[in-house]
């Protein structure tokens, strides 16, 4: 008996066909993850420092510290209006708290870039809702479509309510402020 008819009979079995299909789907998913380089990791720890409105330090259970840059947002710089208020808001949200950081990249400064979840709440999104950070649209392609929509809606809501930095007539975005500091005219 030839090998091909035997294989054909083998794959006609519903159980085997289902297992083969599941294996192919899993393999395709793994291949997609490897090709795209998408690999979310989770870090658990306690926030031990808040540098500004979008950067914290987390200590893990091995007592190692990790700088975390909040993904999807950009907060006012400390010398900008609302810079201190943005930092204070993040302190209220996460300082001394046990957090889960979900990240998939490390920036050029060695910081993990991720979402901080504390008590079931997305701290990054909360900063935008409070009007103390911008939805960082330059990097929105790195967000899921659902997060992109939530963050954009939160920013629009804060603007409409004139919360935080949106209380100003014409708030300067931090990326513009940084550029101005680098290239004064």
C-alpha positions as CSV (number, residue, x, y, z in Angstrom):
1,X,0.0,0.0,0.0
2,X,1.3,3.4,-0.9
3,X,2.0,6.1,1.7
4,X,-0.4,8.8,0.2
5,X,-3.6,6.8,0.4
6,X,-2.7,5.8,4.0
7,X,-2.1,9.5,4.9
8,X,-5.4,10.5,3.2
9,X,-7.3,8.0,5.3
10,X,-5.4,9.1,8.4
11,X,-6.4,12.8,7.9
12,X,-10.1,11.9,7.2
13,X,-10.5,11.0,10.8
14,X,-12.4,14.0,12.4
15,X,-10.2,13.9,15.5
16,X,-6.9,13.9,13.5
17,X,-8.2,16.5,11.1
18,X,-9.2,18.8,14.0
19,X,-5.8,18.3,15.7
20,X,-3.9,19.0,12.4
21,X,-6.0,22.2,11.8
22,X,-5.2,23.4,15.4
23,X,-1.5,22.6,14.9
24,X,-1.5,24.5,11.6
25,X,-3.3,27.5,13.2
26,X,-0.9,27.5,16.2
27,X,2.1,27.3,13.8
28,X,0.8,30.2,11.7
29,X,0.2,32.3,14.8
30,X,3.7,31.5,16.1
31,X,5.2,32.4,12.7
32,X,3.2,35.7,12.7
33,X,4.5,36.6,16.1
34,X,8.1,35.7,15.1
35,X,7.9,37.6,11.8
36,X,6.4,40.7,13.4
37,X,8.5,40.6,16.5
38,X,5.4,41.1,18.6
39,X,6.1,39.7,22.0
40,X,4.4,41.2,25.0
41,X,6.0,40.6,28.3
42,X,4.8,41.2,31.8
43,X,6.7,42.7,34.7
44,X,5.2,42.6,38.2
45,X,6.5,44.9,40.9
46,X,6.0,47.9,43.1
47,X,6.4,51.5,41.9
48,X,9.2,53.0,43.9
49,X,9.7,56.3,42.1
50,X,7.8,58.6,39.7
51,X,10.1,60.7,37.5
52,X,7.5,62.6,35.7
53,X,4.0,62.2,34.3
54,X,5.0,59.3,32.0
55,X,8.0,57.6,33.6
56,X,8.2,55.5,36.7
57,X,10.6,53.0,38.4
58,X,9.4,49.6,39.3
59,X,11.1,47.2,41.7
60,X,10.4,43.5,41.0
61,X,10.4,40.6,43.4
62,X,14.1,40.0,42.8
63,X,14.8,43.6,44.0
64,X,15.8,44.7,40.6
65,X,14.6,48.1,39.4
66,X,13.3,48.9,36.0
67,X,12.6,52.3,34.3
68,X,9.2,52.2,32.7
69,X,8.0,54.7,30.0
70,X,4.2,54.8,29.8
71,X,3.2,53.7,26.3
72,X,0.7,55.6,24.2
73,X,1.0,58.9,26.1
74,X,3.3,61.9,26.4
75,X,3.1,64.1,29.5
76,X,4.2,67.7,29.9
77,X,7.9,68.1,30.7
78,X,8.6,69.1,34.3
79,X,9.4,72.8,33.3
80,X,6.2,73.0,31.2
81,X,2.8,74.2,32.6
82,X,1.1,71.2,34.3
83,X,4.4,69.2,34.3
84,X,4.4,69.0,38.1
85,X,0.6,68.3,38.3
86,X,1.0,65.5,35.8
87,X,3.7,63.9,37.9
88,X,1.6,64.4,41.1
89,X,-1.3,62.7,39.3
90,X,0.8,59.7,38.4
91,X,2.1,59.5,42.0
92,X,-1.5,59.4,43.2
93,X,-2.2,56.6,40.8
94,X,0.8,54.3,41.2
95,X,3.4,55.3,43.8
96,X,3.9,52.4,46.3
97,X,1.4,50.3,44.5
98,X,1.8,46.8,43.2
99,X,1.5,47.0,39.4
100,X,1.6,44.9,36.3
101,X,3.5,46.3,33.4
102,X,2.8,44.9,30.0
103,X,5.5,45.9,27.5
104,X,6.8,44.8,24.1
105,X,9.7,47.2,23.5
106,X,12.6,48.9,25.1
107,X,13.4,52.5,24.0
108,X,16.7,54.0,23.2
109,X,17.2,55.0,26.8
110,X,16.8,51.4,28.0
111,X,13.3,52.0,29.4
112,X,10.6,49.4,29.0
113,X,7.7,51.0,27.2
114,X,4.4,49.6,28.4
115,X,1.1,49.9,30.0
116,X,0.9,50.1,33.7
117,X,-2.1,48.3,35.3
118,X,-2.9,49.0,38.9
119,X,-6.0,47.6,40.6
120,X,-7.5,46.8,37.2
121,X,-7.0,50.3,35.9
122,X,-4.9,51.5,33.0
123,X,-2.8,54.2,34.5
124,X,-1.6,55.5,31.1
125,X,-5.2,56.0,30.0
126,X,-6.1,57.6,33.3
127,X,-3.4,60.3,32.8
128,X,-5.0,61.2,29.4
129,X,-8.5,61.1,30.9
130,X,-7.4,63.6,33.6
131,X,-6.0,65.9,31.0
132,X,-2.5,65.5,32.2
133,X,-1.0,63.8,29.2
134,X,-1.5,63.7,25.4
135,X,-2.4,60.6,23.5
136,X,1.0,60.2,21.7
137,X,-0.3,59.8,18.2
138,X,3.2,59.5,16.7
139,X,3.3,56.0,18.3
140,X,-0.4,55.0,18.0
141,X,0.4,52.4,15.4
142,X,2.0,50.4,18.3
143,X,-1.3,50.3,20.1
144,X,-4.1,47.9,19.5
145,X,-7.0,49.4,17.6
146,X,-9.2,49.3,20.8
147,X,-6.5,51.1,22.8
148,X,-6.0,53.7,20.0
149,X,-9.7,54.4,20.1
150,X,-9.9,54.6,23.9
151,X,-6.9,56.9,24.2
152,X,-8.2,59.2,21.4
153,X,-11.6,59.4,23.0
154,X,-10.1,60.1,26.5
155,X,-8.1,63.0,25.0
156,X,-11.1,64.4,23.2
157,X,-13.2,64.1,26.4
158,X,-10.5,65.9,28.5
159,X,-10.3,68.7,25.9
160,X,-14.1,69.1,25.8
161,X,-14.2,69.3,29.6
162,X,-11.1,71.6,29.7
163,X,-9.4,69.3,32.2
164,X,-5.8,69.7,33.3
165,X,-3.6,71.1,30.6
166,X,-6.6,71.6,28.3
167,X,-7.6,74.4,30.6
168,X,-4.9,76.5,28.8
169,X,-5.9,78.4,25.7
170,X,-3.1,76.8,23.7
171,X,-1.1,74.1,25.4
172,X,2.2,73.2,24.0
173,X,2.8,69.5,23.2
174,X,5.8,68.1,25.0
175,X,7.4,66.9,21.7
176,X,7.2,70.5,20.4
177,X,8.6,71.8,23.7
178,X,11.5,69.3,23.5
179,X,12.3,70.3,19.9
180,X,12.2,74.0,20.9
181,X,14.7,73.3,23.7
182,X,17.0,71.4,21.3
183,X,16.8,73.9,18.5
184,X,16.2,77.4,19.9
185,X,15.6,80.1,17.3
